[in-house]
Amino acid sequence: MTDHKNNNGTRTNTIWIGVGIGAAIGVAALAISQRKRDRWYSAKQVSRRVADHTGELAAASKDIIERIRLIYNESCKVVDEATELLSHGRKLVGA
């Protein structure tokens, strides 16, 4: 009878030790998640997010540069046509 009681007591102790360890891990996880973030941590997070999206940033930058190039080329054409119209208008007025 005492052997059965000792085995049951050992199991109970093991369960309580497991519950204690689980509670300690839970409290530690809660403390870590609730800690105050400092400025350097926030800066590191921002730089990490930017680094994670570098490919998207490069593609967006390339698209913007292509649009600027197109706008510049079209603007040059407009200026050339305006120059031709101005010189043609001066010829008409002077003639």
Contact map, one row per residue, 1 for C-alpha under 8 A:
11111000000000000000000000000000000000000000000000000000000000000000000000000000000000000000000
11111100000000000000000000000000000000000000000000000000000000000000000000000000000000000000000
11111110000000000000000000000000000000000000000000000000000000000000000000000000000000000000000
11111111000000000000000000000000000000000000000000000000000000000000000000000000000000000000000
11111111100000000000000000000000000000000000000000000000000000000000000000000000000000000000000
01111111110000000000000000000000000000000000000000000000000000000000000000000000000000000000000
00111111111000000000000000000000000000000000000000000000000000000000000000000000000000000000000
00011111111100000000000000000000000000000000000000000000000000000000000000000000000000000000000
00001111111110000000000000000000000000000000000000000000000000000000000000000000000000000000000
00000111111111000000000000000000000000000000000000000000000000000000000000000000000000000000000
00000011111111100000000000000000000000000000000000000000000000000000000000000000000000000000000
00000001111111110000000000000000000000000000000000000000000000000000000000000000000000000000000
00000000111111111000000000000000000000000000000000000000000000000000000000000000000000000000000
00000000011111111100000000000000000000000000000000000000000000000000000000000000000000000000000
00000000001111111110000000000000000000000000000000000000000000000000000000000000000000000000000
00000000000111111111000000000000000000000000000000000000000000000000000000000000000000000000000
00000000000011111111100000000000000000000000000000000000000000000000000000000000000000000000000
00000000000001111111110000000000000000000000000000000000000000000000000000000000000000000000000
00000000000000111111111000000000000000000000000000000000000000000000000000000000000000000000000
00000000000000011111111100000000000000000000000000000000000000000000000000000000000000000000000
00000000000000001111111110000000000000000000000000000000000000000000000000000000000000000000000
00000000000000000111111111000000000000000000000000000000000000000000000000000000000000000000000
00000000000000000011111111100000000000000000000000000000000000000000000000000000000000000000000
00000000000000000001111111110000000000000000000000000000000000000000000000000000000000000000000
00000000000000000000111111111000000000000000000000000000000000000000000000000000000000000000000
00000000000000000000011111111100000000000000000000000000000000000000000000000000000000000000000
00000000000000000000001111111110000000000000000000000000000000000000000000000000000000000000000
00000000000000000000000111111111000000000000000000000000000000000000000000000000000000000000000
00000000000000000000000011111111100000000000000000000000000000000000000000000000000000000000000
00000000000000000000000001111111110000000000000000000000000000000000000000000000000000000000000
00000000000000000000000000111111111000000000000000000000000000000000000000000000000000000000000
00000000000000000000000000011111111000000000000000000000000000000000000000000000000000000000000
00000000000000000000000000001111111000000000000000000000000000000000000000000000000000000000000
00000000000000000000000000000111111100000000000000000000000000000000000000000000000000000000000
00000000000000000000000000000011111110000000000000000000000000000000000000000000000000000000000
00000000000000000000000000000000011111000000000000000000000000000000000000000000000000000000000
00000000000000000000000000000000001111101100000000000000000000000000000000000000000000000000000
00000000000000000000000000000000000111111100000000000000000000000000000000000000000000000000000
00000000000000000000000000000000000011111110000000000000000000000000000000000000000000000000000
00000000000000000000000000000000000001111111000000000000000000000000000000000000000000000000000
00000000000000000000000000000000000011111111100000000000000000000000000000000000000000000000000
00000000000000000000000000000000000011111111110000000000000000000000000000000000000000000000000
00000000000000000000000000000000000000111111111000000000000000000000000000000000000000000000000
00000000000000000000000000000000000000011111111100000000000000000000000000000000000000000000000
00000000000000000000000000000000000000001111111110000000000000000000000000000000000000000000000
00000000000000000000000000000000000000000111111111000000000000000000000000000000000000000000000
00000000000000000000000000000000000000000011111111100000000000000000000000000000000000000000000
00000000000000000000000000000000000000000001111111110000000000000000000000000000000000000000000
00000000000000000000000000000000000000000000111111111000000000000000000000000000000000000000000
00000000000000000000000000000000000000000000011111111100000000000000000000000000000000000000000
00000000000000000000000000000000000000000000001111111100000000000000000000000000000000000000000
00000000000000000000000000000000000000000000000111111110000000000000000000000000000000000000000
00000000000000000000000000000000000000000000000011111111100000000000000000000000000000000000000
00000000000000000000000000000000000000000000000001111111110000000000000000000000000000000000000
00000000000000000000000000000000000000000000000000011111111000000000000000000000000000000000000
00000000000000000000000000000000000000000000000000001111111100000000000000000000000000000000000
00000000000000000000000000000000000000000000000000001111111110000000000000000000000000000000000
00000000000000000000000000000000000000000000000000000111111111000000000000000000000000000000000
00000000000000000000000000000000000000000000000000000011111111100000000000000000000000000000000
00000000000000000000000000000000000000000000000000000001111111110000000000000000000000000000000
00000000000000000000000000000000000000000000000000000000111111111000000000000000000000000000000
00000000000000000000000000000000000000000000000000000000011111111100000000000000000000000000000
00000000000000000000000000000000000000000000000000000000001111111110000000000000000000000000000
00000000000000000000000000000000000000000000000000000000000111111111000000000000000000000000000
00000000000000000000000000000000000000000000000000000000000011111111100000000000000000000000000
00000000000000000000000000000000000000000000000000000000000001111111110000000000000000000000000
00000000000000000000000000000000000000000000000000000000000000111111111000000000000000000000000
00000000000000000000000000000000000000000000000000000000000000011111111100000000000000000000000
00000000000000000000000000000000000000000000000000000000000000001111111110000000000000000000000
00000000000000000000000000000000000000000000000000000000000000000111111111000000000000000000000
00000000000000000000000000000000000000000000000000000000000000000011111111100000000000000000000
00000000000000000000000000000000000000000000000000000000000000000001111111110000000000000000000
00000000000000000000000000000000000000000000000000000000000000000000111111111000000000000000000
00000000000000000000000000000000000000000000000000000000000000000000011111111100000000000000000
00000000000000000000000000000000000000000000000000000000000000000000001111111110000000000000000
00000000000000000000000000000000000000000000000000000000000000000000000111111111000000000000000
00000000000000000000000000000000000000000000000000000000000000000000000011111111100000000000000
00000000000000000000000000000000000000000000000000000000000000000000000001111111110000000000000
00000000000000000000000000000000000000000000000000000000000000000000000000111111111000000000000
00000000000000000000000000000000000000000000000000000000000000000000000000011111111100000000000
00000000000000000000000000000000000000000000000000000000000000000000000000001111111110000000000
00000000000000000000000000000000000000000000000000000000000000000000000000000111111111000000000
00000000000000000000000000000000000000000000000000000000000000000000000000000011111111100000000
00000000000000000000000000000000000000000000000000000000000000000000000000000001111111110000000
00000000000000000000000000000000000000000000000000000000000000000000000000000000111111111000000
00000000000000000000000000000000000000000000000000000000000000000000000000000000011111111100000
00000000000000000000000000000000000000000000000000000000000000000000000000000000001111111110000
00000000000000000000000000000000000000000000000000000000000000000000000000000000000111111111000
00000000000000000000000000000000000000000000000000000000000000000000000000000000000011111111100
00000000000000000000000000000000000000000000000000000000000000000000000000000000000001111111110
00000000000000000000000000000000000000000000000000000000000000000000000000000000000000111111111
00000000000000000000000000000000000000000000000000000000000000000000000000000000000000011111111
00000000000000000000000000000000000000000000000000000000000000000000000000000000000000001111111
00000000000000000000000000000000000000000000000000000000000000000000000000000000000000000111111
00000000000000000000000000000000000000000000000000000000000000000000000000000000000000000011111
